[in-house]
Each structure stands twice: as structure tokens, then as C-alpha cells.
């Protein structure tokens, strides 16, 4: 089995090391794990691609490459350059430091990489580690992902629903903010929405007096609807959410036709 891995935290991120372990376990002794990851952190770039300028790519080791681009760029580089002779069977993206549940999924470069793979017809799974008080100062904040990731990814690969439609499904996995021993299990749930938590901006001045705006995230432990991804994570469960890149509000098509056409 051939697996391509990427992330949005950068080539040297500890979460990528965890993902390498997960991918190596799934690929098996006869398989191959290829890495094409951003040279620098690309958090929050979503499904961005470097359409207007080229990106440099460098070989760092056997089957290990860094690209000056987004996670989606890295997937494209993997499919059409690094692994052009034989495409991967699966793309894994992560393990992100921080959750990509609820509305975070829309901003996530981690999901952007998985989404690009799905658009290219390659099965993909995005993985993220929710951070919270129980693990933020632990020796290994990725422990839940490290311990439970291999079994879960194998289960999704072997038992997940993999279609071949125009907008293929990909999977969003979020590990809860607890130690591995306190993970209650795995639950499938929809993407949630934090009603009272939004991204915003905060102004700061440089020593030279110039005004800058920093993007500021909202509280991450706000509850979402029962059974949705972030709610499940805060209850101690790993959440698995099937996703597609199709942004159409299908539930409104019929009513809108009556009003517009």
C-alpha cells in the first residue's frame, strides 16, 4: 500500500511524526509512506492553492519532501510530481495541533489537503488533535491520536464508505482533548457549529508605531449540538465526520426554483 501524508503545521511539526507512525502501521512492511508537507506552517489556509506563483520543492530524505505551499499544493505536488509514476492509494493529512471540528473545518489547511485529494479521486482522511487542559502540559499531547489513530484509520480504510462520484467523500477525524486512557470510544457525527464563538481581529502597534491586525480565534470549548463533532470531542469521544467538497444547499433547491424561475 502506498500512502501520501501531508499537514498544515509544517514539515517539522510533531503531529506529522505521529501521522507517519499511523501511516507506517497501515501501509505495512511491504508498503510505502511518502511525505510532502509545507516547508512552513500553513494553518488557516483552508483549500488554498498557489495558483499565481510557483512553489519550490526540496527533497529532504527518502520519500520525504518539503514544498513552499499550502497542504492542497503539497497534495498536487505529490500526485503530479513526487509520486507521478504511481499514485497513492490513500492520502492522510495531519495530525493537526488543535481541533478541526465545527466551523474550524472551513478554515483548516489540514482538511484542505484531504479535500484536494478527494477532488483528485484519491481516498483521504484528515486527522486533528483537540487541545485542552488535560493534555496541554502532558508529556505527549498527541497521545490520544498516537494510541488510537492506527486502529481507527485502518477501520475507516477497511470499513468506510468510499464512493466514486464527482465530489468524493473524505473523512474528518478529531481526537478528544483527553489522555489516551480516557478516550471513551469513537462516534460518527455531523459537523457542528459553535454559536457563540467566532474568529475576529485584535489590533496591536509595532515599536515603530505602525498598526497591525492579528486574527483572533474564539473559545474552542463552546458546546455544539448534541452528537455533532465538537460536542462528541468534549465528551471524550473521537469524532468521525464524512464530508464532501460540494457546497450546494441541496435542501433549498426546490423551494428556490419555485421563487426564482
N, C-alpha and C positions, 0 to 999 in steps of 0.2 A: 504494500500500500504506500502511495506517495501522498504526503501531506505538506501543504504550504502554510506557514504561520506568519502572522504579522501582528501589529498592535498600534496604538496611538501614543503610548508613553515613551517610545523611543527604543532603539536597539539595545541599550544598556539597562533597561528597566527590569527590576526583579520579577515583575509579573510575567515577562517574556520567558524567563528561566523556568517558571512554573509551567507555562504553556508548552515549553519544549519537553518537559517531563511527561506531560499529559499526551502530547503528540507521539512521543517515542514509545510510550506504552501501547498506544493504539496501533501504530504502524507495525510494531513487532520487529523481531531481529532481522527479518529479510526486507523490511520496509525502508523508506527514506523520509527524512524530515528536512524540508528546505525552509530557510528563514529569509524573508525580505521585509525589513522593518524600517521605519523612518529614522534617519540619522539623528533627528532632534525631536523633542516632544511635539505632538500634533493634537493634543487634547482639544476637543470642541470644534474640530474642522468638519464634522459630520461626513457627508458623502462628497466632499470637495475633491476635484481633480485639478492638476496643474495644466490647464488647457492652454494657457497663453505664454508659458515659458518652459524650457526643458528642465530636466532634473538630472543631477549627477548620481550615478550608482557606483558603489565600490564593493569589491569582494573582500570580505574580512576573514574568511576561512572557508573550509569545505562546506558547501551548501549554505553559506551564511553571507548575506548581503545587506548593505545599508543604502537607502535611497533618500535623496533630499526632496521628499514629497510627502503627501498625505498617505494614510492607510489604503485608500482606494487606488492611489498611484502605485503603491507597493504591490497590490494585487495585480494590477495591469502589468507591472514590470515582471512579476513572477510568471504570469501566464504567457506573455508575448516575448519575453527576452530570456530570463533566467531558466525557465522550465519550458521553453518553446517547443522542444523536441518531444516532450511527453507531459501533458497537463497533469496536475494533481488530481487525486480522487476526492480530496476534501480540503477546504480552507478553514483554518481556525484563527480567530482574532482575539487578542487579549494577552494574559489576564489583566484587565484594566484595574488600576488602583482607584477604587471608587465605583459606586453603583451606576449602572446604565439602565435603571428602571424608570417607569413613568415617563415624564416629559424629557428626562435626560437622554432617552433613546434618540430623540430627534436631533440632538447636538453631537452625539457621540461619534468620534472617529473610529472607535472600535467597531461599532455597528456599520459605519460607512464601509469598512473593509469587507465585512461579511456580505453587505448588500451588493457591493460591486461583484463579488464572486458569484452571488446568486444571479445577477443580471447577465453574467457571462456563462451561465449554465453549469456552474460548479457548486456542489453542496457546501454549505458554510454554517459555522456556529460561532457566535460571539460570546465571550465569557468575561464577567466582571466580578470583582470582589467588593461588596458593600463594606464600608469602613464605619466603625462605631466605637464607643468607649471600651467595650470588652476586648477589642483586638488592636486598637490603635497603638498601644505600647507593648504588645505581645512580641516575643522573640521573632515570630513569623506571622505577620498579619495576613498572609495568603494561605494560612494553614487549612482553612475550610476548602478552598479551591484545590490545594495541593493533595489533600487526602481524598476528597470526594470527586474531584474532577475526572480522573481516569475512568472510573466506573460509569459515571453519568454520561460522559462523552461517548463512550463505547455503546451505552444503551440507546442514546439518541441516534447514533450512526446505524445501529443494527435494527432498531425498532421505530425510529421516527418516520414520519410521512414525508417522503421526498418525491415531489412531483416534477413534471417536465413542461409546465405551462409557460406562458410568456413571462409572467412575473413569478419566478420560482420562490418557494418558501425558503427562509433561513431561520435560524433559531437564536434567540436571545436568552442567555443563561446568566442569572445573578446569584452569587453565593451570599448567604446572610452574614451580618456583622457579628458572628459568634465564633468561638473556638470550634474546631472540628468535632470534638466530642459532644458539643451541644447542638449540632445540626439535627433538626427533628425529622428530616426527610426531604423529599422532592415533591413539588406540586406544579401542575400545569395551570397557568392563569394568563389573563389578558394584560395588556399594557395599562397601567394605572395613570392617575392624574392627581398631582398634589395641588389642591385648590388654593392654598394659602402660601405657596412657595414659588417665587419667580426669580429669574435672572434679572439683574439691574446693573446700574453703573455707580461707581463711587469716585469722586474727584480727589486728586492729590496734586500737589505742586512739587516740581523738581527744585533742587538747590538754586537753580538759575531763575526760579520764579515762573517757569512755564507750567501751564495747567494740563494735566493728563487725566484720562478717564480709565479706570480699571473695571473690567467686567466682574460683577459680584454675584456669587451663587446664593440661592436661598437655602433655608433649613432642609436637610435631607431626611429627617426623621418624622416629617409630617405624614399622617396616615393617608392612605389612598383607599379606594373602595375595597370592601372585603373580598378576598380571593384574587385581587389583582397583584401584580408583581411586587411592588414595594411593600404592600401590606403583608404579603407572604414572607418576604425577607425579614421584616421587623418582627415577625412571629417566630423566626428561626428556621424557616424553610428555604431550600433552594428553589428558585422560580425558573420555569421554562416557558417561554412565550414564542409561539410560531409567528413569523412576520413575513410581510411581502412589501415590495417597493411601490406597489400600486397605491396612489394617493387618492383615488376616486372615492367620493362619498356615495357608494352604491345605493345606500338606503334612501337617498334623496332623488335619484334619477327619475323615477316615475312621476313623483309629485312635481318636480321641476319642469318636466316636459309638458305637463298639463298647463303650467303657468306661463311658460316662455314660448313654446312652439305654437 
